[in-house]
């Protein structure tokens, strides 16, 4: 996967969760969810972080460590969609 151009490279889990939260929050304001593929395509995740913490993929990482903030579901086209739970919306200050 090619890294997103013009975005900051993400080196740690806290930075990654914040970037995903901000991305999904903007979609929630518009009344939508973001696809996992579009989120991954918009982030430049450092290879060290991928190798160390994302071996099983971003979806598994979100489910394991951030299930309270993010909800994942599959749409009719088979895409995985990411949205914020109520606690995630509060955390990422969605109104």
The first five atom37 places (N, CA, C, CB, O) and aatype in JSON, in Angstrom:
{
  "aatype": [20, 20, 20, 20, 20, 20, 20, 20, 20, 20, 20, 20, 20, 20, 20, 20, 20, 20, 20, 20, 20, 20, 20, 20, 20, 20, 20, 20, 20, 20, 20, 20, 20, 20, 20, 20, 20, 20, 20, 20, 20, 20, 20, 20, 20, 20, 20, 20, 20, 20, 20, 20, 20, 20, 20, 20, 20, 20, 20, 20, 20, 20, 20, 20, 20, 20, 20, 20, 20, 20, 20, 20, 20, 20, 20, 20, 20, 20, 20, 20, 20, 20, 20, 20, 20, 20, 20, 20, 20, 20, 20, 20, 20, 20, 20],
  "atom_mask": [
    [1, 1, 1, 1, 1],
    [1, 1, 1, 1, 1],
    [1, 1, 1, 1, 1],
    [1, 1, 1, 1, 1],
    [1, 1, 1, 1, 1],
    [1, 1, 1, 1, 1],
    [1, 1, 1, 1, 1],
    [1, 1, 1, 1, 1],
    [1, 1, 1, 1, 1],
    [1, 1, 1, 1, 1],
    [1, 1, 1, 1, 1],
    [1, 1, 1, 1, 1],
    [1, 1, 1, 1, 1],
    [1, 1, 1, 1, 1],
    [1, 1, 1, 1, 1],
    [1, 1, 1, 1, 1],
    [1, 1, 1, 1, 1],
    [1, 1, 1, 1, 1],
    [1, 1, 1, 1, 1],
    [1, 1, 1, 1, 1],
    [1, 1, 1, 1, 1],
    [1, 1, 1, 1, 1],
    [1, 1, 1, 1, 1],
    [1, 1, 1, 1, 1],
    [1, 1, 1, 1, 1],
    [1, 1, 1, 1, 1],
    [1, 1, 1, 1, 1],
    [1, 1, 1, 1, 1],
    [1, 1, 1, 1, 1],
    [1, 1, 1, 1, 1],
    [1, 1, 1, 1, 1],
    [1, 1, 1, 1, 1],
    [1, 1, 1, 1, 1],
    [1, 1, 1, 1, 1],
    [1, 1, 1, 1, 1],
    [1, 1, 1, 1, 1],
    [1, 1, 1, 1, 1],
    [1, 1, 1, 1, 1],
    [1, 1, 1, 1, 1],
    [1, 1, 1, 1, 1],
    [1, 1, 1, 1, 1],
    [1, 1, 1, 1, 1],
    [1, 1, 1, 1, 1],
    [1, 1, 1, 1, 1],
    [1, 1, 1, 1, 1],
    [1, 1, 1, 1, 1],
    [1, 1, 1, 1, 1],
    [1, 1, 1, 1, 1],
    [1, 1, 1, 1, 1],
    [1, 1, 1, 1, 1],
    [1, 1, 1, 1, 1],
    [1, 1, 1, 1, 1],
    [1, 1, 1, 1, 1],
    [1, 1, 1, 1, 1],
    [1, 1, 1, 1, 1],
    [1, 1, 1, 1, 1],
    [1, 1, 1, 1, 1],
    [1, 1, 1, 1, 1],
    [1, 1, 1, 1, 1],
    [1, 1, 1, 1, 1],
    [1, 1, 1, 1, 1],
    [1, 1, 1, 1, 1],
    [1, 1, 1, 1, 1],
    [1, 1, 1, 1, 1],
    [1, 1, 1, 1, 1],
    [1, 1, 1, 1, 1],
    [1, 1, 1, 1, 1],
    [1, 1, 1, 1, 1],
    [1, 1, 1, 1, 1],
    [1, 1, 1, 1, 1],
    [1, 1, 1, 1, 1],
    [1, 1, 1, 1, 1],
    [1, 1, 1, 1, 1],
    [1, 1, 1, 1, 1],
    [1, 1, 1, 1, 1],
    [1, 1, 1, 1, 1],
    [1, 1, 1, 1, 1],
    [1, 1, 1, 1, 1],
    [1, 1, 1, 1, 1],
    [1, 1, 1, 1, 1],
    [1, 1, 1, 1, 1],
    [1, 1, 1, 1, 1],
    [1, 1, 1, 1, 1],
    [1, 1, 1, 1, 1],
    [1, 1, 1, 1, 1],
    [1, 1, 1, 1, 1],
    [1, 1, 1, 1, 1],
    [1, 1, 1, 1, 1],
    [1, 1, 1, 1, 1],
    [1, 1, 1, 1, 1],
    [1, 1, 1, 1, 1],
    [1, 1, 1, 1, 1],
    [1, 1, 1, 1, 1],
    [1, 1, 1, 1, 1],
    [1, 1, 1, 1, 1]
  ],
  "atom_positions": [
    [[0.84, -1.18, 0.0], [0.0, 0.0, 0.0], [0.88, 1.24, 0.0], [-0.95, 0.0, 1.21], [1.85, 1.33, 0.76]],
    [[0.55, 2.18, -0.85], [1.31, 3.41, -0.93], [0.87, 4.37, 0.17], [1.14, 4.06, -2.32], [-0.32, 4.48, 0.46]],
    [[1.82, 5.05, 0.76], [1.51, 5.98, 1.85], [0.82, 7.22, 1.3], [2.79, 6.37, 2.61], [1.07, 7.63, 0.17]],
    [[-0.03, 7.81, 2.09], [-0.72, 9.03, 1.72], [0.29, 10.16, 1.6], [-1.82, 9.38, 2.74], [1.16, 10.32, 2.46]],
    [[0.16, 10.94, 0.56], [1.07, 12.06, 0.32], [0.57, 13.28, 1.07], [1.21, 12.36, -1.19], [-0.63, 13.55, 1.1]],
    [[1.5, 14.03, 1.67], [1.14, 15.27, 2.34], [0.58, 15.1, 3.74], [0.16, 15.99, 1.52], [0.04, 16.05, 4.3]],
    [[0.68, 13.93, 4.31], [0.21, 13.73, 5.67], [1.38, 13.35, 6.55], [-0.9, 12.66, 5.73], [2.39, 12.83, 6.08]],
    [[1.22, 13.6, 7.83], [2.26, 13.3, 8.81], [2.37, 11.79, 9.0], [1.96, 14.0, 10.16], [1.37, 11.08, 9.07]],
    [[3.6, 11.31, 9.09], [3.79, 9.88, 9.33], [3.47, 9.57, 10.79], [5.24, 9.44, 8.98], [3.89, 10.29, 11.69]],
    [[2.73, 8.49, 11.0], [2.27, 8.12, 12.33], [3.21, 7.07, 12.91], [0.81, 7.59, 12.3], [3.46, 6.02, 12.3]],
    [[3.74, 7.38, 14.11], [4.76, 6.52, 14.72], [4.28, 5.77, 15.95], [5.94, 7.34, 15.09], [4.93, 4.8, 16.35]],
    [[3.18, 6.18, 16.57], [2.76, 5.48, 17.78], [1.25, 5.27, 17.81], [3.21, 6.26, 19.02], [0.51, 5.88, 17.04]],
    [[0.81, 4.4, 18.71], [-0.59, 4.01, 18.77], [-1.51, 5.16, 19.17], [-0.75, 2.88, 19.74], [-2.62, 5.27, 18.66]],
    [[-1.06, 6.02, 20.07], [-1.89, 7.15, 20.5], [-2.13, 8.1, 19.33], [-1.21, 7.9, 21.67], [-3.25, 8.57, 19.12]],
    [[-1.1, 8.37, 18.58], [-1.2, 9.23, 17.41], [-2.13, 8.6, 16.36], [0.19, 9.5, 16.81], [-2.91, 9.3, 15.72]],
    [[-2.05, 7.29, 16.19], [-2.89, 6.59, 15.24], [-4.36, 6.65, 15.64], [-2.44, 5.13, 15.11], [-5.22, 6.94, 14.81]],
    [[-4.65, 6.39, 16.9], [-6.04, 6.44, 17.38], [-6.61, 7.85, 17.19], [-6.12, 6.02, 18.86], [-7.77, 7.99, 16.8]],
    [[-5.82, 8.86, 17.48], [-6.29, 10.25, 17.32], [-6.57, 10.57, 15.86], [-5.26, 11.23, 17.89], [-7.57, 11.2, 15.54]],
    [[-5.69, 10.14, 14.96], [-5.88, 10.4, 13.53], [-7.14, 9.71, 13.01], [-4.66, 9.92, 12.73], [-7.9, 10.3, 12.24]],
    [[-7.37, 8.47, 13.44], [-8.56, 7.75, 13.02], [-9.8, 8.4, 13.63], [-8.47, 6.25, 13.42], [-10.81, 8.57, 12.94]],
    [[-9.73, 8.75, 14.89], [-10.86, 9.4, 15.56], [-11.26, 10.7, 14.89], [-10.53, 9.66, 17.0], [-12.45, 10.96, 14.7]],
    [[-10.29, 11.51, 14.53], [-10.56, 12.77, 13.86], [-11.18, 12.54, 12.49], [-9.27, 13.59, 13.71], [-12.12, 13.23, 12.09]],
    [[-10.66, 11.56, 11.77], [-11.17, 11.22, 10.45], [-12.61, 10.73, 10.51], [-10.29, 10.16, 9.81], [-13.46, 11.16, 9.72]],
    [[-12.88, 9.84, 11.44], [-14.23, 9.27, 11.56], [-15.19, 10.32, 12.13], [-14.2, 8.02, 12.47], [-16.37, 10.32, 11.78]],
    [[-14.7, 11.2, 12.99], [-15.56, 12.24, 13.55], [-16.08, 13.17, 12.46], [-14.79, 13.05, 14.61], [-17.25, 13.55, 12.48]],
    [[-15.24, 13.53, 11.52], [-15.69, 14.42, 10.46], [-16.75, 13.74, 9.6], [-14.51, 14.86, 9.58], [-17.67, 14.4, 9.12]],
    [[-16.63, 12.44, 9.4], [-17.65, 11.69, 8.64], [-18.95, 11.62, 9.43], [-17.15, 10.27, 8.31], [-20.04, 11.71, 8.85]],
    [[-18.85, 11.46, 10.74], [-20.06, 11.36, 11.58], [-20.85, 12.66, 11.55], [-19.69, 11.0, 13.02], [-22.08, 12.64, 11.53]],
    [[-20.14, 13.78, 11.56], [-20.81, 15.08, 11.49], [-21.66, 15.15, 10.21], [-19.78, 16.24, 11.54], [-22.74, 15.74, 10.2]],
    [[-21.15, 14.55, 9.15], [-21.87, 14.53, 7.87], [-22.9, 13.4, 7.83], [-20.88, 14.37, 6.71], [-23.57, 13.23, 6.81]],
    [[-23.04, 12.64, 8.92], [-24.02, 11.57, 8.99], [-23.58, 10.3, 8.28], [-25.31, 12.04, 8.41], [-24.42, 9.51, 7.84]],
    [[-22.26, 10.09, 8.17], [-21.74, 8.94, 7.45], [-20.7, 8.21, 8.29], [-21.13, 9.37, 6.12], [-20.29, 8.68, 9.35]],
    [[-20.3, 7.05, 7.8], [-19.17, 6.3, 8.36], [-18.07, 6.33, 7.3], [-19.57, 4.81, 8.76], [-18.34, 6.6, 6.13]],
    [[-16.85, 6.05, 7.7], [-15.73, 5.98, 6.75], [-15.38, 4.53, 6.52], [-14.49, 6.76, 7.27], [-15.47, 3.71, 7.43]],
    [[-14.98, 4.22, 5.3], [-14.53, 2.85, 5.03], [-13.13, 2.67, 5.59], [-14.57, 2.54, 3.51], [-12.32, 3.6, 5.59]],
    [[-12.86, 1.48, 6.06], [-11.54, 1.16, 6.61], [-10.47, 1.38, 5.55], [-11.5, -0.29, 7.13], [-9.38, 1.88, 5.86]],
    [[-10.75, 1.01, 4.3], [-9.78, 1.21, 3.22], [-9.45, 2.68, 3.01], [-10.32, 0.62, 1.93], [-8.29, 3.03, 2.81]],
    [[-10.46, 3.55, 3.06], [-10.19, 4.98, 2.86], [-9.4, 5.57, 4.02], [-11.51, 5.75, 2.69], [-8.57, 6.46, 3.84]],
    [[-9.65, 5.06, 5.23], [-8.87, 5.52, 6.39], [-7.42, 5.11, 6.23], [-9.46, 4.95, 7.72], [-6.51, 5.92, 6.38]],
    [[-7.2, 3.83, 5.91], [-5.82, 3.36, 5.74], [-5.12, 4.09, 4.6], [-5.81, 1.86, 5.47], [-3.93, 4.38, 4.7]],
    [[-5.85, 4.39, 3.54], [-5.25, 5.09, 2.4], [-4.9, 6.53, 2.7], [-6.18, 5.06, 1.25], [-4.07, 7.13, 2.01]],
    [[-5.51, 7.1, 3.74], [-5.26, 8.5, 4.06], [-4.19, 8.68, 5.14], [-6.54, 9.15, 4.52], [-3.82, 9.8, 5.47]],
    [[-3.68, 7.57, 5.68], [-2.69, 7.63, 6.76], [-1.33, 7.13, 6.29], [-3.16, 6.81, 7.96], [-1.24, 6.21, 5.48]],
    [[-0.29, 7.74, 6.8], [1.07, 7.24, 6.57], [1.54, 6.62, 7.88], [2.05, 8.38, 6.08], [2.04, 7.31, 8.76]],
    [[1.37, 5.32, 7.99], [1.74, 4.61, 9.22], [3.17, 4.11, 9.07], [0.75, 3.43, 9.51], [3.49, 3.41, 8.11]],
    [[4.02, 4.46, 10.02], [5.43, 4.07, 9.98], [5.55, 2.55, 9.95], [6.19, 4.65, 11.19], [4.78, 1.85, 10.6]],
    [[6.51, 2.05, 9.19], [6.71, 0.61, 9.06], [6.94, -0.06, 10.41], [7.87, 0.33, 8.14], [6.48, -1.18, 10.63]],
    [[7.64, 0.61, 11.31], [7.9, 0.04, 12.63], [6.6, -0.18, 13.41], [8.82, 0.94, 13.42], [6.45, -1.2, 14.09]],
    [[5.68, 0.77, 13.31], [4.39, 0.64, 13.99], [3.58, -0.49, 13.36], [3.6, 1.96, 13.92], [2.93, -1.26, 14.07]],
    [[3.62, -0.6, 12.03], [2.91, -1.69, 11.35], [3.44, -3.05, 11.8], [3.04, -1.55, 9.82], [2.67, -3.95, 12.12]],
    [[4.75, -3.17, 11.81], [5.37, -4.45, 12.15], [5.14, -4.82, 13.61], [6.87, -4.41, 11.87], [4.93, -5.99, 13.94]],
    [[5.18, -3.83, 14.48], [5.1, -4.09, 15.92], [3.66, -4.25, 16.42], [5.77, -2.97, 16.67], [3.39, -5.15, 17.21]],
    [[2.74, -3.39, 15.97], [1.41, -3.37, 16.56], [0.26, -3.69, 15.61], [1.17, -2.04, 17.15], [-0.85, -3.96, 16.06]],
    [[0.51, -3.67, 14.32], [-0.58, -3.85, 13.37], [-0.41, -5.1, 12.53], [-0.69, -2.65, 12.46], [-0.89, -5.17, 11.4]],
    [[0.26, -6.09, 13.08], [0.5, -7.34, 12.35], [-0.78, -7.97, 11.83], [1.22, -8.34, 13.23], [-0.81, -8.51, 10.72]],
    [[-1.84, -7.89, 12.62], [-3.12, -8.49, 12.22], [-4.02, -7.48, 11.52], [-3.84, -9.05, 13.44], [-5.18, -7.78, 11.24]],
    [[-3.5, -6.31, 11.22], [-4.25, -5.3, 10.49], [-4.89, -4.26, 11.38], [-5.29, -5.95, 9.67], [-5.03, -4.43, 12.59]],
    [[-5.28, -3.18, 10.74], [-5.88, -2.06, 11.44], [-7.23, -2.43, 12.06], [-6.05, -0.87, 10.5], [-7.55, -1.98, 13.16]],
    [[-8.01, -3.23, 11.36], [-9.32, -3.64, 11.89], [-9.17, -4.4, 13.2], [-10.06, -4.51, 10.85], [-9.88, -4.12, 14.17]],
    [[-8.27, -5.36, 13.24], [-8.06, -6.14, 14.47], [-7.56, -5.24, 15.6], [-7.05, -7.27, 14.21], [-7.97, -5.41, 16.75]],
    [[-6.69, -4.3, 15.28], [-6.16, -3.36, 16.28], [-7.28, -2.51, 16.86], [-5.07, -2.46, 15.66], [-7.37, -2.33, 18.07]],
    [[-8.15, -1.99, 15.99], [-9.27, -1.18, 16.46], [-10.2, -1.99, 17.36], [-10.06, -0.6, 15.28], [-10.62, -1.52, 18.41]],
    [[-10.51, -3.21, 16.94], [-11.41, -4.05, 17.72], [-10.81, -4.42, 19.07], [-11.76, -5.3, 16.95], [-11.5, -4.42, 20.09]],
    [[-9.52, -4.73, 19.07], [-8.89, -5.18, 20.31], [-8.66, -4.05, 21.3], [-7.57, -5.84, 19.99], [-8.9, -4.22, 22.5]],
    [[-8.19, -2.91, 20.83], [-7.76, -1.86, 21.75], [-8.69, -0.65, 21.82], [-6.41, -1.4, 21.37], [-8.61, 0.13, 22.77]],
    [[-9.56, -0.5, 20.83], [-10.38, 0.72, 20.79], [-11.85, 0.42, 20.49], [-9.83, 1.67, 19.75], [-12.55, 1.25, 19.91]],
    [[-12.3, -0.75, 20.88], [-13.69, -1.15, 20.65], [-14.7, -0.26, 21.35], [-13.88, -2.55, 21.09], [-15.85, -0.18, 20.92]],
    [[-14.3, 0.4, 22.41], [-15.22, 1.3, 23.12], [-15.47, 2.59, 22.33], [-14.66, 1.65, 24.51], [-16.5, 3.23, 22.5]],
    [[-14.52, 2.96, 21.47], [-14.63, 4.22, 20.73], [-15.09, 4.03, 19.28], [-13.3, 4.92, 20.74], [-15.72, 4.93, 18.72]],
    [[-14.78, 2.88, 18.69], [-15.06, 2.68, 17.27], [-15.94, 1.45, 17.06], [-13.77, 2.53, 16.48], [-15.78, 0.43, 17.72]],
    [[-16.87, 1.59, 16.14], [-17.74, 0.49, 15.75], [-17.4, 0.11, 14.31], [-19.26, 0.89, 15.9], [-17.23, 0.98, 13.46]],
    [[-17.29, -1.19, 14.05], [-16.99, -1.66, 12.7], [-18.13, -2.54, 12.22], [-15.64, -2.44, 12.67], [-18.62, -3.41, 12.94]],
    [[-18.54, -2.31, 10.99], [-19.58, -3.14, 10.39], [-19.32, -3.25, 8.89], [-20.99, -2.56, 10.67], [-18.56, -2.46, 8.33]],
    [[-19.96, -4.21, 8.26], [-19.78, -4.44, 6.84], [-21.02, -3.95, 6.1], [-19.52, -5.95, 6.54], [-22.15, -4.25, 6.5]],
    [[-20.8, -3.19, 5.01], [-21.95, -2.71, 4.23], [-22.33, -3.72, 3.15], [-21.63, -1.35, 3.6], [-21.74, -4.8, 3.06]],
    [[-23.3, -3.37, 2.32], [-23.82, -4.27, 1.29], [-22.77, -4.64, 0.26], [-25.0, -3.64, 0.6], [-22.83, -5.71, -0.34]],
    [[-21.79, -3.76, 0.03], [-20.72, -4.02, -0.93], [-19.56, -4.82, -0.32], [-20.21, -2.72, -1.48], [-18.58, -5.1, -1.01]],
    [[-19.67, -5.17, 0.95], [-18.62, -5.93, 1.61], [-17.49, -5.09, 2.17], [-18.06, -6.92, 0.65], [-16.48, -5.63, 2.63]],
    [[-17.66, -3.76, 2.15], [-16.63, -2.88, 2.72], [-16.81, -2.79, 4.24], [-16.69, -1.46, 2.09], [-17.94, -2.81, 4.74]],
    [[-15.7, -2.71, 4.95], [-15.76, -2.5, 6.39], [-15.86, -1.01, 6.65], [-14.5, -3.11, 7.11], [-15.02, -0.23, 6.2]],
    [[-16.91, -0.62, 7.38], [-17.13, 0.78, 7.72], [-16.78, 1.01, 9.18], [-18.59, 1.19, 7.44], [-17.06, 0.17, 10.04]],
    [[-16.19, 2.16, 9.44], [-15.79, 2.53, 10.8], [-16.61, 3.75, 11.21], [-14.24, 2.83, 10.89], [-16.67, 4.74, 10.48]],
    [[-17.23, 3.67, 12.35], [-17.96, 4.81, 12.89], [-17.62, 4.93, 14.38], [-19.51, 4.66, 12.67], [-16.99, 4.05, 14.96]],
    [[-18.04, 6.03, 14.96], [-17.78, 6.26, 16.38], [-18.95, 5.76, 17.22], [-17.53, 7.75, 16.65], [-20.11, 5.92, 16.85]],
    [[-18.64, 5.16, 18.34], [-19.65, 4.84, 19.33], [-20.01, 6.15, 20.04], [-19.15, 3.73, 20.34], [-19.39, 7.18, 19.78]],
    [[-20.98, 6.11, 20.92], [-21.33, 7.31, 21.67], [-20.15, 7.8, 22.51], [-22.54, 7.04, 22.57], [-19.9, 9.01, 22.58]],
    [[-19.43, 6.88, 23.14], [-18.28, 7.3, 23.96], [-17.16, 7.82, 23.07], [-17.76, 6.13, 24.82], [-16.44, 8.74, 23.46]],
    [[-17.01, 7.26, 21.88], [-16.02, 7.75, 20.93], [-16.37, 9.14, 20.44], [-15.89, 6.8, 19.76], [-15.49, 9.99, 20.28]],
    [[-17.65, 9.38, 20.19], [-18.1, 10.71, 19.75], [-17.81, 11.75, 20.82], [-19.61, 10.69, 19.42], [-17.41, 12.87, 20.52]],
    [[-18.02, 11.36, 22.06], [-17.72, 12.28, 23.17], [-16.21, 12.53, 23.25], [-18.25, 11.71, 24.51], [-15.78, 13.67, 23.42]],
    [[-15.43, 11.47, 23.14], [-13.98, 11.58, 23.22], [-13.4, 12.47, 22.12], [-13.35, 10.19, 23.16], [-12.49, 13.26, 22.35]],
    [[-13.95, 12.31, 20.91], [-13.44, 13.08, 19.76], [-14.27, 14.32, 19.49], [-13.4, 12.22, 18.52], [-14.17, 14.92, 18.43]],
    [[-15.1, 14.69, 20.46], [-15.84, 15.94, 20.51], [-16.71, 16.19, 19.29], [-14.9, 17.07, 20.66], [-16.67, 17.26, 18.68]],
    [[-17.51, 15.18, 18.93], [-18.47, 15.34, 17.86], [-19.75, 15.87, 18.46], [-18.7, 14.0, 17.12], [-20.22, 15.37, 19.48]],
    [[-20.31, 16.86, 17.85], [-21.55, 17.46, 18.37], [-22.71, 17.04, 17.53], [-21.46, 18.99, 18.4], [-23.85, 17.44, 17.8]]
  ]
}
